[in-house]
Amino acid sequence: MFWPTSTPDERSCSSYLVLACTVFAFLVQTWAVRRTSPSRVSLLLGTEPIWAAIVGVAIARDTVALAGCFGIALILAGTAWGRSLEQGHRLAPTHHLDSRAIPAG
């Protein structure tokens, strides 16, 4: 048996958490990833450790050491830098050369 010492209530709660928190969240994340650019996806997913730290502090009353604060600052700085690069590429004019054009002559 998979859960030999758990009660039916514990198994149903665990099953709910697996379906609601894992499968549903993964499906929503996959759906959302398809609707934005790869660079934005990487920037968003790169901030997941920060969200984990926020939830840990808010819910579990975890403490963040100085190294953790430094890591959060580095992640935020990298994300800001990445967003500025992406914004610059997005707003930059594009020049397409038409290879089918016949030079005048």
Buried (B, 14 or more C-beta within 10 A) or exposed (E): EEEEEEEEEEEEEEEEEEEEEEEEEEEEEEEEBEEEEEBBBEBBEBBEEBEEBEEBEEEEEEEBEEEBEEBBEEBEEEBEEBEEEBEEEEEEEEEEEEEEEEEEE
